[in-house]
């Protein structure tokens, strides 16, 4: 293993790298390890929790220890892995050196685009619960009347005698959207009415919403945005990929890798699916194992898989629970309402706050060339996806099928 110093960080590589200054192996602190992969569809950087993730860094197998190779890392790499301070960096991706810059600690500025039903509910959640990690919130919408209303309303929510406990909300213009640490995309062309008869509402929205995402992704590129892009609008997972891809194209549409890093984007749609599964698990004893042993994988919609249990996986129970979870939004429409409150809070506000706190949550991160919904957390050492000891073969097949489905969309 070769060791180099760059930007006050130590980079290890199994092969020599040109243009770097050699340095002794570190005995403490963070260590980066160079890995190789596709410059577009490979992961950018991530926290390493198993040595096999260095040999197989980009596939879905990083979720399952039993499917990973077991190489023997050298002493300094093994020590950093044991400390939890090991980060893999894809050196074949343009702009990979920026991943060596450590994140800035402290509260974050959050800007929210579009304050409709979902946006206003999400915004309220961030305001009420985000005082520990959010410094302030900017809101932007096509309607100045709407932003004026929510600035006024939320400005009047405060704890008595502790008036700075919650983040302040201010109206911002579009040119300030990326003057922040976290950008929350909630814009949408519109949700079909309850009586429209459209069953797959999420994919109905894709074409129009993708155009909106592309516009703002180019704005993020122009602003050299280095914060977190939170994709909340439907369909969440394909739109997260649109944001990543479109931000990395020049004015002629050519890929140049000068936009968002893949790990800068996360899709926020799996949180409500996990919460919906828990809702049914609390009400039917057959699904109770989900509450302590269950997991959700895949997109916010078609391709989702709910596992009743990782330790005692049951295919039939999991299929039934998955179907209940997938159709919960239709149940709300049958009652006569648009299903937006739970998604705005479970997938949106709560999951974003867990992200900022570095805690485990459900969201879509870049894996296998798509944004895949998994249990993950953001750490000072990169995005960490949960590593399970063994994912049962039928469940892993469902996860792979979901990835295939997402690749076919985009």
C-alpha positions in Angstrom: 0.0 0.0 0.0 1.3 3.5 -0.9 0.5 6.5 1.3 0.2 10.1 0.3 -0.5 13.5 1.9 -3.0 15.8 0.2 -5.1 18.6 1.7 -3.9 17.7 5.2 -5.4 14.2 4.6 -3.7 10.8 4.2 -4.6 8.8 1.1 -3.7 5.1 0.7 -3.6 3.4 -2.6 -2.7 -0.1 -3.6 -1.0 1.3 -6.7 1.2 4.4 -7.1 -0.5 7.7 -7.7 1.2 10.5 -9.7 1.3 14.1 -8.4 1.1 13.3 -4.6 3.7 13.6 -1.9 4.5 10.3 -0.1 3.9 10.2 3.6 4.3 7.6 6.4 1.2 5.5 7.2 -0.9 7.2 9.9 -1.3 5.8 13.4 -4.5 7.7 14.2 -7.2 9.8 12.7 -9.0 9.5 9.3 -7.6 7.5 6.4 -8.8 7.6 2.8 -8.3 4.6 0.5 -8.4 4.9 -3.3 -10.8 2.6 -5.1 -11.6 2.4 -8.8 -15.0 2.5 -10.5 -17.1 3.9 -13.3 -16.6 7.7 -13.5 -20.4 8.3 -13.9 -22.2 5.3 -12.3 -19.6 4.5 -9.6 -20.0 5.7 -6.0 -18.0 8.8 -5.1 -16.9 8.2 -1.5 -18.3 6.3 1.5 -17.5 5.1 5.0 -15.9 1.6 4.9 -17.2 -0.9 7.5 -15.9 -4.1 5.9 -12.6 -4.8 4.0 -14.6 -6.4 1.2 -16.2 -3.0 0.4 -12.7 -1.9 -0.8 -12.6 -4.8 -3.3 -16.3 -4.5 -4.3 -17.2 -0.9 -3.6 -20.1 -0.1 -5.9 -22.5 -3.0 -6.0 -25.4 -3.9 -3.8 -23.2 -6.5 -2.2 -21.9 -3.7 0.1 -25.1 -4.2 2.1 -24.4 -7.9 2.9 -21.2 -9.1 4.6 -21.8 -12.7 3.5 -21.6 -11.7 -0.2 -18.5 -9.6 0.1 -14.9 -10.8 -0.5 -12.6 -11.0 2.5 -9.3 -9.4 1.6 -6.6 -8.9 4.3 -5.9 -5.1 4.5 -2.5 -4.0 5.6 -1.9 -2.8 9.2 -2.7 1.0 8.9 -5.8 0.3 6.8 -7.0 -2.4 9.2 -6.5 -0.1 12.2 -8.4 2.8 10.6 -11.2 0.3 9.7 -11.4 -0.9 13.3 -11.5 2.8 14.5 -14.3 3.5 12.1 -12.2 6.2 10.4 -11.8 4.6 7.0 -13.2 6.3 3.8 -13.2 4.9 0.3 -12.8 7.4 -2.6 -13.4 6.6 -6.2 -10.3 8.1 -7.9 -11.7 7.5 -11.4 -14.4 10.1 -10.9 -13.7 13.7 -11.8 -13.5 16.0 -8.8 -12.7 13.2 -6.4 -10.2 15.3 -4.5 -13.0 17.4 -3.1 -14.0 14.3 -1.1 -10.8 14.7 1.0 -12.0 18.0 2.5 -13.6 17.2 5.9 -17.2 18.4 6.6 -17.6 21.6 8.5 -19.3 20.9 11.9 -22.1 23.0 13.4 -25.7 23.9 12.6 -26.8 24.0 9.0 -28.6 26.5 6.9 -31.5 24.8 5.1 -33.3 26.2 2.0 -36.6 24.7 0.9 -38.0 25.1 -2.6 -41.8 25.1 -3.0 -44.1 25.6 -0.1 -47.2 23.6 -1.2 -49.0 21.0 0.9 -45.8 18.8 1.2 -43.4 21.7 1.5 -45.4 23.6 4.2 -45.8 20.4 6.3 -42.1 19.5 6.0 -41.2 23.1 6.8 -43.3 23.1 9.9 -41.6 19.9 11.1 -38.1 21.4 10.5 -39.1 24.5 12.4 -40.5 22.7 15.4 -37.9 20.0 15.7 -34.7 21.2 14.1 -33.4 23.8 16.5 -30.4 21.6 17.5 -29.1 21.2 14.0 -30.6 23.9 11.9 -29.4 27.5 12.1 -32.0 29.1 9.8 -34.4 28.1 7.0 -34.9 29.9 3.7 -38.1 29.4 1.8 -38.8 30.0 -1.9 -41.9 29.5 -4.0 -43.4 30.9 -7.3 -46.0 32.5 -5.2 -44.8 35.4 -3.0 -48.2 35.3 -1.2 -47.5 31.7 -0.1 -44.0 32.5 1.2 -45.2 35.6 2.9 -47.9 33.6 4.7 -45.5 30.9 5.9 -42.8 33.4 7.0 -45.5 35.2 9.0 -47.1 32.0 10.4 -43.9 30.3 11.5 -42.3 33.5 12.8 -45.1 33.4 15.4 -44.2 30.0 16.7 -41.9 30.2 19.7 -41.4 28.8 23.1 -42.1 31.4 25.8 -38.9 33.1 27.1 -36.7 30.9 24.8 -37.3 32.7 21.6 -34.3 31.5 19.7 -34.8 27.8 20.4 -36.2 27.2 16.9 -34.6 28.2 13.6 -35.8 31.5 12.0 -37.6 31.3 8.7 -37.0 33.9 6.0 -38.2 34.3 2.4 -35.4 34.1 -0.2 -35.2 34.8 -3.9 -34.2 32.0 -6.4 -30.7 33.4 -6.8 -30.1 32.6 -3.1 -31.4 29.0 -3.2 -27.9 27.4 -3.1 -26.5 29.8 -0.5 -27.0 27.0 2.1 -25.7 23.7 3.5 -28.9 21.7 2.7 -31.2 22.2 -0.3 -34.6 20.6 0.0 -36.4 20.0 -3.4 -40.1 19.8 -2.9 -41.2 21.4 -6.2 -43.7 19.5 -8.4 -45.7 20.1 -11.5 -48.8 19.1 -9.6 -50.4 16.0 -8.0 -53.4 14.6 -9.8 -56.7 15.1 -8.1 -58.1 12.4 -5.8 -60.7 11.3 -8.3 -58.3 11.2 -11.3 -58.2 7.4 -11.5 -54.4 7.4 -11.9 -52.9 4.6 -9.8 -49.2 5.2 -10.2 -49.2 8.9 -9.3 -45.5 9.0 -8.7 -44.5 7.9 -12.2 -47.2 10.1 -13.7 -45.2 13.0 -12.2 -41.8 11.9 -13.4 -41.5 13.6 -16.9 -42.6 17.0 -15.7 -40.8 17.0 -12.4 -37.6 15.8 -14.1 -37.5 19.0 -16.2 -37.9 21.1 -13.0 -35.1 19.1 -11.3 -32.8 19.5 -14.3 -33.3 23.3 -14.2 -32.3 23.6 -10.5 -29.5 21.0 -10.8 -27.9 23.4 -13.4 -28.3 26.2 -10.9 -26.6 24.1 -8.2 -23.7 23.5 -10.7 -23.4 27.1 -11.5 -23.3 28.0 -7.8 -20.7 25.3 -7.1 -23.0 23.9 -4.5 -21.2 21.6 -2.0 -24.0 20.9 0.4 -26.7 18.1 0.6 -29.4 18.0 -2.1 -32.6 16.4 -0.6 -34.9 15.0 -3.2 -38.4 14.9 -1.7 -40.7 15.3 -4.8 -42.1 12.2 -6.5 -40.8 9.9 -7.9 -38.1 10.5 -5.4 -35.4 7.9 -6.4 -35.3 8.6 -10.2 -35.4 12.4 -9.5 -32.4 12.1 -7.2 -30.5 10.5 -10.1 -31.7 13.3 -12.5 -30.3 15.9 -10.1 -26.9 14.1 -10.0 -26.7 13.5 -13.7 -27.9 16.9 -14.9 -25.7 18.9 -12.6 -22.7 17.2 -14.2 -23.5 18.1 -17.8 -22.0 21.2 -19.5 -24.1 23.6 -21.6 -23.9 21.3 -24.6 -25.2 18.3 -22.5 -21.9 16.6 -22.3 -20.8 14.9 -19.1 -17.9 16.6 -17.4 -18.3 15.6 -13.7 -18.2 19.2 -12.5 -21.5 19.1 -10.6 -22.8 17.3 -7.6 -21.0 14.4 -6.2 -23.2 11.3 -6.1 -23.1 11.3 -2.3 -24.3 14.9 -2.2 -27.7 13.7 -3.2 -30.2 11.6 -1.2 -33.7 10.6 -2.0 -36.2 11.0 0.9 -39.1 8.7 0.2 -38.4 5.4 2.1 -39.0 6.9 5.5 -42.8 7.0 5.1 -42.8 3.5 3.6 -41.0 2.2 6.7 -43.4 4.1 8.9 -46.4 2.7 7.0 -45.1 -0.8 7.4 -44.7 -0.2 11.2 -48.3 1.1 11.2 -49.6 -2.2 9.9 -47.2 -4.2 12.1 -48.6 -2.6 15.2 -52.1 -3.6 14.2 -51.5 -7.2 13.1 -49.6 -9.6 15.3 -48.5 -11.6 12.2 -46.2 -8.6 11.2 -45.0 -7.7 14.7 -41.5 -8.9 14.1 -41.1 -6.0 11.7 -41.0 -3.6 14.6 -37.7 -5.1 16.0 -36.2 -7.1 13.1 -37.7 -5.7 9.9 -36.2 -3.5 7.1 -37.4 -1.7 4.0 -35.4 -1.5 0.8 -35.9 0.1 -2.6 -37.8 3.0 -4.0 -40.7 5.0 -2.7 -43.2 3.1 -4.9 -43.0 0.2 -7.3 -40.0 -2.0 -6.4 -40.3 -1.5 -2.7 -39.6 -4.5 -0.5 -40.6 -4.7 3.1 -38.9 -7.6 5.0 -40.9 -8.8 8.0 -37.6 -9.8 9.6 -33.9 -10.1 8.6 -33.3 -12.9 11.2 -36.4 -14.9 10.4 -37.4 -13.8 6.9 -40.8 -15.0 5.7 -41.5 -14.4 2.0 -45.3 -14.6 2.2 -45.6 -12.3 5.2 -43.1 -9.9 3.6 -45.1 -9.8 0.3 -48.3 -9.1 2.2 -46.8 -6.4 4.3 -45.1 -4.9 1.2 -48.5 -4.7 -0.6 -50.2 -3.1 2.3 -47.4 -0.5 2.5 -47.4 0.2 -1.2 -51.2 0.8 -1.3 -51.5 2.9 1.8 -51.5 6.0 -0.3 -54.5 4.7 -2.3 -56.3 4.0 1.0 -56.0 7.6 1.9 -57.2 8.7 -1.5 -60.2 6.4 -1.0 -61.0 8.2 2.2 -61.0 11.4 0.1 -57.7 13.1 0.9 -54.3 13.5 -0.8 -51.7 11.4 1.1 -49.1 14.0 1.9 -48.8 14.6 5.7 -47.1 11.4 6.6 -44.7 11.5 3.6 -43.8 15.2 4.4 -43.0 14.3 8.0 -41.7 10.7 8.0 -39.8 10.9 4.7 -39.1 14.6 4.8 -38.7 16.5 8.0 -37.8 13.6 10.4 -35.5 11.8 8.0 -33.7 15.0 7.0 -33.2 15.9 10.7 -31.9 12.4 11.4 -29.4 12.9 8.5 -28.2 16.1 10.0 -27.7 14.5 13.4 -25.7 11.7 11.8 -28.3 9.1 12.9 -29.7 6.1 11.1 -32.6 6.7 8.8 -34.3 5.4 5.7 -33.3 7.1 2.4 -31.9 6.5 -1.1 -28.2 6.7 -1.6 -26.1 6.0 -4.7 -25.5 2.3 -5.2 -25.1 0.2 -8.3 -25.6 3.2 -10.5 -29.0 4.2 -9.0 -30.4 5.7 -5.9 -31.4 2.8 -3.7 -33.4 3.1 -0.5 -31.6 1.6 2.5 -30.9 2.2 6.1 -28.0 4.7 6.2 -26.4 7.6 8.0 -24.2 10.5 7.2 -21.0 10.5 9.3 -17.8 12.6 9.3 -16.2 9.7 7.4 -18.8 9.6 4.6 -22.2 8.0 4.0 -22.5 4.7 5.8 -25.0 2.1 4.6 -26.1 -0.6 7.1 -24.0 -3.8 6.7 -26.1 -6.8 7.5 -24.4 -10.2 8.3 -26.6 -12.0 5.8 -29.5 -10.9 3.6 -31.6 -14.0 2.7 -31.4 -14.9 -1.0 -35.1 -14.2 -1.8 -34.8 -10.8 -0.2 -31.6 -10.0 -1.9 -33.2 -11.0 -5.2 -36.0 -8.4 -4.5 -33.4 -5.7 -3.9 -31.6 -6.6 -7.1 -34.9 -6.5 -9.0 -35.7 -3.0 -7.6 -32.3 -1.8 -8.8 -33.0 -3.2 -12.3 -36.4 -1.5 -12.3 -34.8 1.9 -11.4 -32.2 1.5 -14.1 -34.9 1.0 -16.7 -36.6 4.2 -15.6 -33.4 6.2 -16.1 
